[in-house]
Amino acid sequence: MKFFWKLYFSIMTITLICFSVGGTMLIQTSFKNSFDREVESIYQENDILVNSLTLELYPYLEEIALKEDSTQERTNLLKNVFCNMIVETFRGNVSFCVRDENGNVIYQNDTFKDQHKLFKRISQNERGSIVLKDKNRYKLQVLRCFSLNETKLYFENVRDISELFLNRESQFRTLFYYTLVLLFVSTIVIFIVTRWLVYPIKKLSKATKGIADGQVFVPVMVSSEDEIGQLTKDFNTMAKRLEITMKELHEAVERQEMFVGNFAHELKTPLTSIIGYGDMLRSKCLSEEEIINYSHLIVEEGKRLESMSMKLLNLIVLKKQDFKMYKISAQTFFQGIEDTVDLLMKENNIQFITEIEPGELHIEPDLMKTVCLNLLDNARKAIGKNGKISLKGTVAKTGYQFVIEDNGCGMATDELDKIKEAFYMVDQSRSRSAGGAGLGLALCDQIIKLHHGLLDFESVLGKGTTVTVKIEGVINNEEMQK
């Protein structure tokens, strides 16, 4: 059963029980108070009647005393006296009975019915009362003892209290009808109130399902300051923190994917050089100088791959920004680039031209080499075979810049703003066939920003692409003059 119906039926049940029990107790309390007043009233009436009866019998006391030895004669005398008496109050004629000390009836008027129930319950010096039911009528009967010239008698009178019981029955019927009305009204009112109380919980449930389904979290509006309102605030706080945590986890996964993709991408060019030079060492007769040079290139590329793996991990996954920068000659740096890609360019019959102006670079060598190799590899893929790529380095006012230009397929203008996005590829079929994952330029842009530089693209579809990289550098004029 849903919480809404549990709450609804619980409130309904409690309301009906409280109303019914409260109404019953109120009626019973009112009835008891009225009944107690009736008992007290009939006791007072009994006392008054006994006193009045004693006064009426006063002239006959001497005669009753003369007949002390004859109980039957005394009883007959009392009966004759009582026969001539009419006891009347504002309620009308009183039904009464006079008994002797053994409980036998001396006299009773026409409206009194002889019963010994009450006489058997009380002792000689007590008084008592009893309620008698005769068909649909209720009567209150009281009995008390009194003495008349040392003669013990009992006076018993009766009052009709049917109206008291009829009023109680009428009140119970009224309570029953009111309960039906309350049931009808409360069914609507409690339904509305319960719906209002449960509505914030439904909103929380809907928001929870939305989060579970991966939807964008929209804070639940807090409409009260009670416990549910506080729960809503806590839920919003929890959901925001969860959203931040999920975003951080998602970014961490993306960074790991980018690291794996970038590292796999960066392995290709150095491995091609390593494999190529290794194959030349294995299959060709080379001079001692060539063997030393090729072996040196293989070792250098292996060391660079080892160093680059940790640096890419720090840059992409750990988001490290404080890499140590080194001063390095531009000619030395770009000569290393040329040695790495020379074999690859020759295999694809690509003319590779370099023009490097002397200067000093302030860079992280392994990461900047990654930028150059990525850009040259993209240029190679854009050409295919039998093309031309040029690398020109010049000293700028605020540092150093180099330009890579190719005569490949080029790109459309609307593609230039997207090529730095991770996993974006201009020509997916060509890039996939060449082993690309669309991560190279995103990584290059990140590395250039690390050097406080600028990466700019110009391209004409069908004619080629020009890439300009501007980085901050230190120019050593004295060494250049030497």
C-alpha positions in Angstrom: 0.0 0.0 0.0 1.3 3.5 -0.9 2.2 5.9 1.9 -0.5 8.2 0.7 -3.3 5.7 1.4 -1.6 4.6 4.7 -1.6 8.2 5.9 -5.2 8.8 4.6 -6.8 5.8 6.2 -4.8 6.3 9.4 -6.1 9.9 9.8 -9.6 8.8 8.9 -9.6 6.0 11.5 -8.1 8.1 14.2 -10.6 10.9 13.5 -13.6 8.6 13.6 -12.4 6.8 16.7 -11.7 10.0 18.6 -15.1 11.6 17.5 -17.0 8.4 18.4 -15.3 7.8 21.7 -15.4 11.5 22.6 -19.0 11.8 21.8 -19.9 8.6 23.7 -18.0 9.7 26.7 -19.7 13.1 26.6 -23.1 11.6 26.4 -22.4 9.1 29.1 -21.0 11.8 31.4 -24.0 13.9 30.8 -26.3 11.0 31.4 -24.5 10.0 34.7 -24.7 13.6 36.0 -28.4 13.8 35.2 -28.9 10.3 36.7 -27.1 11.3 39.9 -29.2 14.4 40.2 -32.3 12.3 39.8 -31.1 9.9 42.5 -30.3 12.8 44.9 -33.6 14.4 44.1 -35.7 11.3 44.8 -33.7 10.8 48.0 -34.7 14.3 49.1 -38.2 13.6 48.0 -38.2 10.4 50.1 -36.9 12.3 53.2 -39.6 14.9 52.8 -42.3 12.4 52.3 -41.2 10.4 55.4 -41.2 13.5 57.5 -44.6 14.5 56.1 -45.9 11.0 56.7 -44.7 11.1 60.3 -46.6 14.3 60.9 -49.7 12.9 59.4 -49.5 9.9 61.7 -48.8 11.9 64.8 -52.5 11.9 66.0 -52.5 8.2 65.7 -49.4 7.5 67.7 -51.3 6.9 71.0 -53.7 4.4 69.3 -50.7 2.6 67.6 -49.0 2.4 71.0 -52.1 0.7 72.6 -52.0 -1.9 69.9 -48.4 -2.7 70.5 -49.1 -6.3 71.5 -51.1 -7.0 68.4 -49.0 -6.7 65.3 -51.9 -7.5 63.0 -54.1 -4.9 64.6 -51.3 -2.3 64.4 -50.8 -3.2 60.7 -54.5 -2.8 60.0 -54.6 0.5 61.7 -51.7 1.8 59.7 -53.2 0.5 56.5 -56.5 2.3 57.3 -54.6 5.5 57.9 -52.6 5.2 54.7 -55.7 4.5 52.6 -57.0 7.9 53.3 -53.8 9.6 52.4 -52.8 11.0 49.0 -49.2 11.9 48.4 -48.8 14.5 45.7 -45.9 16.6 44.5 -45.4 19.0 41.6 -44.6 16.0 39.4 -48.0 14.5 40.3 -49.1 11.7 42.5 -46.3 9.7 44.1 -46.2 6.0 43.8 -45.1 4.7 47.2 -45.2 1.7 49.5 -44.9 1.2 53.3 -43.3 -2.0 54.5 -42.9 -3.4 58.0 -39.6 -4.5 59.5 -39.8 -7.9 57.7 -40.4 -6.3 54.3 -44.0 -7.2 54.1 -46.2 -4.5 52.4 -48.4 -2.6 54.8 -49.7 -0.3 52.1 -49.1 0.6 48.5 -51.1 2.8 46.2 -52.4 1.8 42.9 -49.5 2.9 40.8 -46.9 1.0 42.8 -45.8 -2.5 42.0 -44.5 -4.6 44.8 -40.9 -5.9 44.4 -38.5 -7.1 47.0 -35.3 -6.6 45.0 -34.4 -3.4 46.8 -35.4 -4.5 50.3 -33.2 -7.6 50.0 -30.1 -5.4 49.1 -30.1 -3.0 52.1 -29.6 -3.5 55.8 -32.0 -2.3 58.4 -30.2 1.1 58.9 -29.5 2.0 55.3 -31.2 3.3 52.3 -30.8 2.4 48.7 -32.0 2.8 45.1 -32.5 0.7 42.1 -33.5 1.2 38.5 -36.3 -1.1 37.2 -37.2 -1.6 33.6 -40.7 -2.4 32.6 -41.0 -2.8 28.9 -39.8 0.5 27.5 -40.2 2.4 30.8 -37.5 3.0 33.3 -38.2 3.7 37.0 -36.0 4.8 39.8 -37.0 3.2 43.1 -35.6 4.2 46.6 -36.2 2.8 50.0 -35.3 4.0 53.5 -36.0 3.0 57.1 -37.8 5.2 59.7 -39.3 4.7 63.1 -42.8 5.5 64.2 -43.2 5.2 68.0 -40.5 2.5 68.2 -42.1 0.8 65.3 -39.7 0.2 62.4 -41.1 0.9 59.0 -39.8 1.2 55.5 -40.9 3.8 53.1 -40.4 3.2 49.4 -41.2 5.6 46.5 -40.8 5.4 42.7 -40.1 8.0 40.0 -40.3 7.5 36.3 -37.0 8.4 34.7 -37.7 7.0 31.2 -37.2 10.5 29.7 -33.6 10.4 30.9 -32.9 7.1 29.1 -34.8 8.2 26.0 -32.7 11.4 25.9 -29.6 9.3 26.0 -30.8 7.0 23.2 -31.7 10.1 21.2 -28.2 11.6 21.7 -26.6 8.3 20.6 -28.7 8.4 17.4 -27.7 12.0 16.8 -24.1 11.0 17.4 -24.4 8.2 14.9 -25.8 10.6 12.2 -23.2 13.2 13.0 -20.5 10.4 12.6 -21.9 9.6 9.1 -21.8 13.3 8.2 -18.3 13.6 9.6 -17.3 10.5 7.6 -18.5 12.0 4.4 -17.0 15.4 5.0 -13.7 14.1 6.4 -13.3 11.8 3.4 -13.0 14.8 1.2 -11.1 17.1 3.6 -8.6 14.5 4.8 -8.0 13.4 1.1 -7.1 17.0 0.2 -5.0 17.4 3.4 -3.2 14.1 2.9 -2.5 14.9 -0.8 -1.1 18.3 0.3 1.1 16.6 2.9 2.4 13.9 0.6 3.0 16.2 -2.4 6.5 17.2 -1.3 7.4 13.6 -0.9 6.2 12.9 -4.4 8.4 15.7 -5.7 11.4 14.2 -3.9 10.5 10.8 -5.4 10.3 12.3 -8.9 13.6 14.1 -8.5 15.2 10.9 -7.2 14.0 8.9 -10.2 15.3 11.7 -12.5 18.7 11.5 -10.9 18.6 7.7 -11.3 17.7 8.0 -15.0 20.7 10.4 -15.5 18.6 13.6 -16.0 19.9 17.0 -15.2 19.1 17.7 -11.6 16.7 20.6 -10.9 16.5 21.6 -7.2 13.2 20.7 -5.6 11.4 23.9 -4.4 11.2 24.1 -0.6 7.6 25.1 0.3 7.7 24.8 4.1 9.9 25.1 7.1 8.8 21.8 8.8 10.5 18.4 8.8 9.6 17.8 5.2 11.0 21.2 4.2 14.2 20.4 6.0 14.3 17.0 4.3 13.9 18.8 0.9 16.8 21.1 1.7 19.0 18.2 2.7 18.0 16.3 -0.4 18.9 19.3 -2.6 22.3 19.6 -0.8 22.9 15.9 -1.2 21.9 15.9 -4.9 24.1 18.9 -5.7 27.1 17.2 -4.0 26.2 14.0 -5.8 26.0 15.8 -9.1 29.4 17.4 -8.5 30.9 14.0 -7.5 29.4 12.4 -10.6 30.7 15.2 -12.8 34.2 14.8 -11.3 34.0 11.0 -11.8 32.9 11.5 -15.4 35.7 14.0 -16.0 38.2 11.6 -14.4 37.0 8.8 -16.7 37.2 11.2 -19.7 40.7 12.2 -18.7 41.7 8.5 -18.4 40.3 7.8 -21.8 42.0 10.8 -23.2 45.3 9.7 -21.6 45.0 6.2 -23.1 44.0 7.6 -26.5 46.7 10.2 -26.5 49.4 7.9 -25.3 48.4 5.3 -28.0 48.4 8.1 -30.5 51.8 9.4 -29.4 53.4 5.9 -29.6 52.9 5.7 -33.3 55.4 8.2 -34.7 58.2 7.3 -32.3 57.6 3.6 -32.7 57.6 4.0 -36.5 61.0 5.6 -36.3 62.2 3.0 -33.8 61.0 0.2 -36.0 62.3 1.8 -39.1 65.8 2.5 -37.8 65.9 -0.9 -36.1 65.0 -2.6 -39.4 67.7 -0.7 -41.2 70.2 -1.8 -38.6 69.1 -5.4 -39.0 68.7 -5.6 -42.8 71.3 -3.2 -44.3 75.1 -2.9 -44.2 75.7 0.4 -42.5 78.8 2.3 -41.6 79.9 2.5 -38.0 78.8 6.1 -37.8 75.3 5.3 -39.2 74.9 2.5 -36.8 75.8 4.8 -33.9 73.5 7.5 -35.1 70.5 5.2 -35.7 71.1 3.4 -32.3 71.2 6.8 -30.7 67.9 7.8 -32.2 66.3 4.6 -31.1 67.6 5.1 -27.5 66.5 8.7 -27.4 63.0 7.9 -28.7 62.7 5.1 -26.1 63.7 7.4 -23.3 61.3 10.1 -24.6 58.4 7.6 -24.6 59.2 6.6 -21.0 59.3 10.2 -19.9 56.3 11.3 -22.0 54.1 8.6 -20.5 54.5 10.1 -17.0 54.1 13.6 -18.2 51.0 12.9 -20.2 49.6 11.1 -17.1 50.3 14.2 -15.0 49.0 16.6 -17.6 45.7 14.8 -18.6 44.7 12.7 -15.6 46.2 14.6 -12.7 45.8 18.0 -14.3 49.3 19.1 -13.3 50.2 22.6 -14.5 53.6 23.3 -12.9 55.9 21.5 -15.3 59.5 22.5 -15.1 60.5 24.6 -18.2 63.9 24.3 -19.8 66.0 26.6 -22.0 66.9 24.8 -25.3 68.3 25.9 -28.6 65.6 26.1 -31.3 68.0 24.5 -33.9 68.7 21.6 -31.5 65.1 21.1 -30.7 63.8 21.1 -34.3 66.7 19.0 -35.4 65.5 16.3 -33.1 62.0 16.6 -34.6 63.4 16.3 -38.1 65.4 13.2 -37.2 62.3 11.6 -35.7 60.0 12.1 -38.7 62.6 11.9 -41.5 62.2 8.2 -42.1 58.4 8.4 -42.0 58.3 11.2 -44.5 60.6 9.3 -46.9 58.4 6.2 -46.7 55.4 8.3 -47.8 57.5 10.2 -50.5 56.8 13.5 -48.8 59.2 16.4 -49.2 60.0 17.8 -45.8 61.6 21.2 -45.7 62.8 22.9 -42.5 63.9 26.6 -42.0 64.8 27.3 -38.4 66.0 30.7 -37.3 68.5 30.5 -34.4 67.0 31.3 -31.0 66.4 30.0 -27.5 63.1 28.3 -26.4 61.7 28.2 -22.9 59.7 25.0 -23.0 59.1 21.5 -21.6 60.9 19.6 -24.4 59.0 16.3 -24.3 55.5 17.9 -24.3 56.5 20.5 -27.0 57.9 17.6 -29.1 54.5 15.9 -28.7 52.9 19.1 -30.2 55.2 19.1 -33.2 54.9 15.4 -33.9 51.1 15.6 -33.7 50.9 18.6 -36.1 53.4 17.0 -38.6 51.6 13.7 -38.4 48.2 15.4 -39.2 49.9 17.2 -42.1 51.2 13.8 -43.4 47.8 12.2 -43.1 46.2 15.2 -45.0 48.6 14.7 -47.9 48.8 11.0 -48.1 51.8 10.6 -50.4 53.9 12.7 -52.8 53.2 16.0 -51.0 55.1 18.8 -49.4 55.4 19.9 -45.8 57.5 22.8 -44.5 58.5 23.7 -41.0 59.6 27.3 -40.4 60.8 28.7 -37.1 61.3 32.4 -36.5 62.0 34.7 -33.6 59.0 36.9 -32.6 58.8 40.0 -30.4 57.5 38.2 -27.3 59.1 34.8 -28.0 59.3 32.3 -30.7 56.9 30.9 -33.3 57.0 28.1 -35.8 54.7 27.4 -38.8 53.8 24.0 -40.3 52.4 24.2 -43.8 51.2 21.4 -46.1 49.6 21.2 -49.5 47.1 18.5 -48.4 43.3 18.3 -48.6 42.6 21.3 -46.4 39.5 21.9 -44.3 36.3 23.9 -44.6 36.0 27.1 -42.7 33.3 25.9 -40.4 35.5 23.0 -39.3 38.3 25.1 -38.0 36.5 26.1 -34.8 35.8 22.4 -33.9 39.2 20.7 -34.6 40.5 21.4 -31.1 37.6 19.6 -29.4 38.4 16.1 -28.0 37.4 13.2 -30.2 36.4 15.5 -33.1 37.6 14.4 -36.6 37.1 16.3 -39.8 37.2 13.2 -42.0 36.2 10.3 -39.8 36.7 7.5 -42.4 40.2 8.7 -43.3 41.2 9.3 -39.6 39.9 5.9 -38.5 41.7 4.2 -41.3 44.9 6.0 -40.3 44.4 5.0 -36.7 43.3 8.5 -35.4 41.0 9.0 -32.4 40.5 12.8 -32.6 42.6 13.6 -29.5 45.8 15.0 -30.9 44.9 18.6 -31.5 43.0 18.8 -28.2 46.2 17.6 -26.5 48.3 20.1 -28.5 46.0 23.0 -27.5 46.3 22.0 -23.9 50.1 21.9 -24.0 50.4 25.2 -25.8 48.2 26.8 -23.2 50.5 25.4 -20.6 53.3 27.3 -22.3 51.1 30.5 -22.4 51.2 30.2 -26.2 48.7 30.3 -29.1 47.7 27.7 -31.6 46.2 29.0 -34.8 44.9 27.3 -38.0 44.3 28.6 -41.5 43.1 26.3 -44.2 41.6 26.3 -47.7 39.7 23.3 -48.8 41.6 21.4 -51.5 44.7 23.5 -51.2 46.2 22.8 -47.7 46.5 23.9 -44.1 48.8 26.3 -42.2 49.4 25.9 -38.5 51.0 28.7 -36.5 52.3 28.0 -33.0 53.4 31.0 -30.9 55.2 30.4 -27.6 57.0 32.5 -25.1 60.8 32.3 -25.4 64.0 33.8 -24.3 66.3 35.1 -27.1 70.0 35.0 -26.4 71.5 37.6 -28.7 75.1 37.1 -27.5 75.1 33.5 -28.3 73.4 34.2 -31.6 76.1 36.7 -32.5 78.8 34.2 -31.6 
